[in-house]
Amino acid sequence: MDSRRLINVQTRLFLMIVFFTWILTAIFFALQYSRERDYKIASLDSHLQMQNAKILECIDDGKRITPQLVAAIDPGDSLRVTVIDLKGNVLYDSNGDVKVNHADRQEVKEAIATGHGFTKRRVSSTNNREYFYSATRGHGIVVRTALPYNHSLSEMLRANSVNSYIIVAIALIMSIIAWFAAHSISRSVKNLRNFANAAEFGDLSKYDSKSFPDDELGDISSHIVNLYKLQQATAEERDRNLRQAIYEQKEKNRIKHQLTNNINHEIKTPVHVIQACLETIENSGSQLDEAMKQELIDKAYANSNRLCSLIADLSVITRISDAPDQIQSAPVDVTSIVRQVADDMSVYPPEQQMRIHIEVPDGVTINGNHALVESIFRNLMVNAFNYSAGRDVTVKLVEETSDYYRFIFNDNGVGVAPEHLPHLFERFYRVDKGRSRSMGGTGLGLSIVKNAVLFHHGHIEVRNRKLGGLEFEFTLHK
């Protein structure tokens, strides 16, 4: 049997309450004793300060300090008076001729510095008696009075014992109250334990729940009654979460498998084209005219560029998704990036050129990654130039807050069918697969845009414009 069970609940609870009660009583007693003693010391110091003031007044009036004058000021025969200059030399001492310099005495130093000082207990180097010292600074001198620690002074500074008896009596009364409280609580605990045992074995038919009191423990027992339902609900929730986790893992594996297949397909297509062109030149080069050879070389070169673009885009996607912490951030001038990307689009042939309208003011700066911010606007521009069939592109800053910038990028092209909109940011998704490949697209541009926006703690949406064309709305955190 556990050794803790040798002491019942009532006794343990009572001992715990009594322990803390007496700890608090001891702390309160110590604080009360200290406060009362400090008060009496302050009162004694105040009394001696008054004596010092009288002596200083007599000195200012030109009177000579004599035992008779000291006796007139304080009728008792125990008051010691010392007059000291500001260098610590003793000018007068009622106990006789004192040659020792008093500049190092604590009460003297404090009086010289602040005008008043006292020392509660120190042995005099003159007569080896313990004194209570109080010093006051006057004009060029310090008057110090002292009372010896005799029986009357010790009794005066001692704390009032009546208060101690009252504190102890209160602690005893609290201990008795603790006993009855522990008895009441332990009875409820015993009933609760019996109920818990019955609930554990599922046999509540013989248990009378009315034995519980109408208090917090009674509320606890009512919760235990619902233990079986809670256990069953918890088990069902656990199984449901487990099934959900298994489903999510399978879905992740499916997406990963699908992505791998897409990557393999996208890479194989340009590789097969390059291989076929080179094999044709290799095997039938002598039979081909120069125009056909050049066409095959151009086709192989175009597919090699497409393969390079695909690898570069996959590298960007992987870097954003798998290692965002390794991407460095620094102040980025968004305005200059937009203008640079717009200038770069001039390389497109005249039949694909579009008018670019930039409504982004100077000084739009965020803390981010320059290459990723550039990829946002460059991919949106390329997407509009290649697939929109429009004539105008607009980049506009529509909102600035303390936290972010909100941009709109749109074109006046043909837009896309509504069923394609939810999938535009998916990897390798193409609205027109044949046209996308013929334009050299990798199917990753808009996916890069979304991931770059998310890296900068932003959000992006796409919709068809009422007047035609696509409109992208996104935010970039400052």
N, C-alpha and C positions, 0 to 999 in steps of 0.2 A: 504493500500500500504506500502511496506517495506520502512522504513525511509532512507535506503541507496539509493533508487531510486530517492530521491528528488534532489540529485546531479548527474548530467549526467556524462557520461564516460569521456568527454573531461576535465571537471573541476576536477574530481577526479584524473585523470592522471597528469594534470598540477600541482595540489597541491602536489602530491606525488613527482614529479620530483623536484619541487622547494624546497620542504622540505629537500630532500637529498642533493640538491645543496648547500643550505645555511648551512646545517650541515657540509658538507665537507669544505665549505668556512670558517666557524668558526674554525674548527680544523686546517686548513692550516694557518689561521691568527694567532691562538695561537702558533703554532709551529714556524712560521716565527718571531713573536714577541719575543718568548723565545730565538731563535737562535741569533737574532740581539742583544738582550740585553746581552746574554752571551758573544757575540763577543766584545761588547763595554766594558763589565766588564773585560774581558781578556786583552783588549788593555790598559785599565786604570791600571790594575795590572802590566802589562809589563812596563808601564811608571814609576810607582813607584819603581819597581824592579831596573830599571836603576838608579834612584836617590839613592836607598839603596846601590847599588854597588859603586857609586861615594863617598858616605859618608864612606863606609867601606875602600875604597882606601885611603881617607884622614886620617882615623884613623890608618891604617897600616903605613902611612908615618909619623906618630907621631904628626899630627896636632890635635889641641884641637877643639872640636865641640863648636861653638859659633853661636849666631843668625846671625852674619855677614857671617860666612861660609855657613850657611843654605841658607841665602839670595843669596849668590853667586851661589850656586848650583841650587836653584829654585827661580827665581826673584819674584814670587808671594809671597804674605804675608799670604797665608792660609795654607801652608804646615807645618804639625806638625811632628817633628822628636823626636824619643825616642830610647835611647840606653839601652839595657837590658842585664844583664849577663845570663848565662845558668841556674841559679837558680831562675830567674824571678825578681831579684832586679833591680830597675830602676837606672841606672847610670847617665842618662841625659834625660831631657824632655824639649823641646823648650817652653812648656807652663808653666814652673816653676818647683818648687821642688815637686816631686811626691814620696810618701812613700809607696804606695800600691804595693804589690807584683803582678807581671804580669804573673806568671807561669801558671795560669789557663786560660789565654787568648787563644782563639782558634788559631789565627794566629801565636802566639808565640810558642804554643805547636807544630804546624805543622812545623814551621821553624826549631825548635830544632831537630825534628824527621827527617825531609826530606830535610831541607835546604831552604824551601820556604813555605809560607802560607799567606792566605789573608782571610779577613772577609768582606762581602759586606756591612753589615749595623749593627752597634752596638752603643749604647749610652755610651759615656765615663763617667766613674765614677768620673772623675776629674772636668769636666766643664758641664756635662749633655748635651753635644751636640752629634749628630749622625755623625759618621765618616765612611769612607771607609779605612780599614787598609790593609797594605801590609808589610810583614816582611821577612828579609833575614838573614840567619846565617853566621857569619864570624868566625874569630879565637877567640873562647871563648866568643863571644858576639853575640847579635841579634840586628840588626838595623831595626826599624819599622818606616815607614812613613805613614801619614794619611791625608786625605782630608775631610773637613767637607761637609755634605750634604746640601749645599746651593743651590740657584736657578740655578747657572751655571752648577754644577755637576749633578743635577737632569735632566736638559735639555740635557746634554751630554749623559746620560745613557738612555734617553727615546728613544723608537723605532721611526724610521722615519715614519712620518704620510703619506708621499707620497706613500709608499708601501701599506699602509692600503687603501688609496683611489683607488689604482690600483686593489687591490683584490676585493673591493666592486663593482667596475665598471665591472670587469670580471663576477662577480656573477649576476649582473643585466643583462648583455648581455646574459648569459646562461639562465636566466629566460625567456627572450624574445624568445630565440630559443626554449626553452621548450614549450612555448605557441603554437608556430607554429607546432612543432612536435606533441603535443597532439591533435591539431586540425586535422592534417592529419591522425593520427592513429584512432581518434574517428570516422572520416568519414568512414574509412574502417570497423570499428567495427559495425557501424550502418548498413552498407550494409550486413555484415556477419550475424547480428542478423535477418534482414529481410529474408535472404536466409534460415537461420535455421528454422524460423517460417514456411516458405513455405514448407520446407522439412518435417517438423513435421506432417503437414496435408496432405502431399503427393501431393501438388498442385504446381508444378514447371513450369507449362505451361506459366504462365504470368510473370515469373521472368526472368529478363535479367542478366545472369551470367557475361556479359561483363562489368558490372558496378564495378567489383572487380579490384583492382589494380594488376599490375604485380609485386607482392612482396610476403613476407611470408604469409600474410593474404589471398592472392589469392590462395596460395598453400593449405592453410587450407580449404578454401571453396571447392576446388576440391576433397579433401578427404571426405568432408561431403556428396558430391554427391553420393559417394559409400556407404553411411550409410546403405541403405536397404540391399545391397548385403552382407555387413559385418554382419548385424544383422541376416540375414537368415543363413549365414554360421556358425555364432556362435551358433545359435539355433540347427542346425544340428549336430555340433560338440558336443554340450552339451548332446543331445539325444544319440549320439553314445557312448559317454563316460559313460552315465548312463546305457545303455544296456551292455556295456563291464563290468562295475562294478557289475551289476546284474549277468551276466554270471560267472564272477570270484567268486562271493560269492556262487553261486550254485555249481560251480566246487569244491570250498573248502568244502562245505557241503557234496558233493558226495564223495570226497576223505576221509573226516572224517568218513562218514558212512561206506565206504568200509574198512577203517582201523579198525573201531570198529568190523565189521563183521569178518575181518581176525583175530583180536585178540581173539574174542569169539571162532572162529573155532580152532585156534591153541591151546587155553587153554582147550577147551572141549575134544580134541583128547586124550591128555595124561591122563586127569581126568577120561574119560570113560574107558580107558585101565586099570588104577589103580583100579577103582571101579569094573570092571569086574573080574580082578584077585582076588581081596579080596573077592568078593561075591562068586566066585567059591571055594575058600579055606574055606570060612565060611559055605557054604551050603553043600559042598561035600568033606570036609576035610578028613573024615574017609574013603572015598572010593578012595582017591588018593594015589598013592605011593609017596615016598619021592622025587624021581626025578622030578615028575610032580609038586609037591608043590614048590620045589626049582626053577623050571623054571618059575612058576607063580610069585614067590617072586622076582626073578631077573628081570622079565619083569615089574613088578610094580615099582621096585627100579629104573630101567632105565628111565621109564616115569616120575617118580618123579624128577629125576635129570634133565630131559629135561624141565620139568615145572619150576624148579628153574632157569635154564639157560634162559628160555624165560622171566621170570619175571625180572631177572637181566639185560638182554639186553633191555627190554622195559624201565627199569628205566634209563639206560644210554641214550637211544634215547630221552626220555622225558626230561631229565636233560639238554642235549645239545640243544634241540629245544626250550624249554620253559623258561629255566632259565640260559642262558649262563653267565650272569653277576655275578651269584653266584658261578661259578666255579673258584677256585683260580688258579693263575699262579705263577710259580717259575722257576728258572733255572733247566732244565732237560737234563741229559746226555743221548743222543739218542744212542750212541755207546753201553753203558752198558745195555740199555734196549734191543737192538737187540740181544746181546749175551746172556742175561738172557732168553729171549723168545726161542732162539735156544736151550739152555740147557734144558728148560722145555719140549721141543718136544721129548726128549728121552724116555718119558713114553709111547709113542705109541708102539704097538706091532711090532715085526720085519718085518712082511709082509707089514706094512704101513709106515715104516721108509723111509726117504728121506735124501739125502746128502744136507747139508745146506752150502752154500758158502757166506761168509760175506765179503764184500769189502767196509767196512765203517771204516775210520781211527779213531784213538783215538781223543778225545776232541771235538766231534761234539755235541754242546750244543745249545739249544734253550730256549726261555722263554715261557713256556707252562704248561700244566697239565700232571703230570707224568702218571696218570691212563689212560688218553685218548691217549697219545702217545703210551703207551704199548698196548692199545686195537687195534691201527692201525696195528702194526706188528704181534700181536698175532692172530687177526682174519684173516689176510692174510695168515699166516702160517697154521692155522687150515684149512682154505679153500683149500689150496694147498694139504695138507696131506690127507684130506678127499675125495676130488673130482677130483684132477688133473690127477690121475693115472700115474704120472710121477716119476722120480727117483731123480731129482735135483731141488733145490730151490736156487735162488740167490737174495741177498739183496745188492744193490750197490748204493753208493753215486756218482752221475754222474756230479754234478755241485754245486758250491758254489759261491754266490754273496754276496754283502754287506747286502742284505735284506733277503735272503732265502737259503735253501738247497733243491736240487732236487734229489729225490731217484727213483730207479727202482727196482721193485720186480717182479720176473718172475719164472715160472716153465717150465719144458720140457714135460708136459703132453699132453693131447688130445685137450685142449682148449674147446671152446664152439661154437655153431652155431652162425653165424653173427647176426641172428635176435634176439638173446638173449642179445647181448652186451649192447644195450641202456637201458636195464631193470635190469642189475645186481645190481645196487645200490638201487633199490626200496625195500621197506619194505615187507617182507614175499615172495619175488619173489624167485622161485626155478627153476633151469633148469631141474632137475630130482627130482620131489617131493617125489617119493617113496624112492629113495636112500638117499635124504637129511634127511628125518625123521628117516630112519633106522640108520643113522650115528649120530643121536641126534641133528641135526641142528635146529636152530630156524628160519632161514630165515631172520635174522636181522644182521648177521655179517658184510656183505659188506656195509649195510646202516650205521652201526656204524662207519665203516672206513671212509666213505665219510663225515659224519657229524663231526667226530673228525678232519679230515683234514681241513674242512671249519672253524671249531672253531679256528684253528691255522693259519687262513688267507691264506690257501693254496688252491691248485687246484689238482684234481685227474682225470686221464683218464685210460681207460682199452682198450686193443686190443689183438687180437690173434697174436702170434709170427709166423714168416714165417717158422721157424724150428719146430713149435709145442708148444703148451702150451699158457698160458695167461701171459700178461705183464701189470703190473700196474705202471703208472708213476705219481708221486705226489710231491708236494712241501710243505715245512713247513717253515713258517716265523720265522726268528731269534728272 
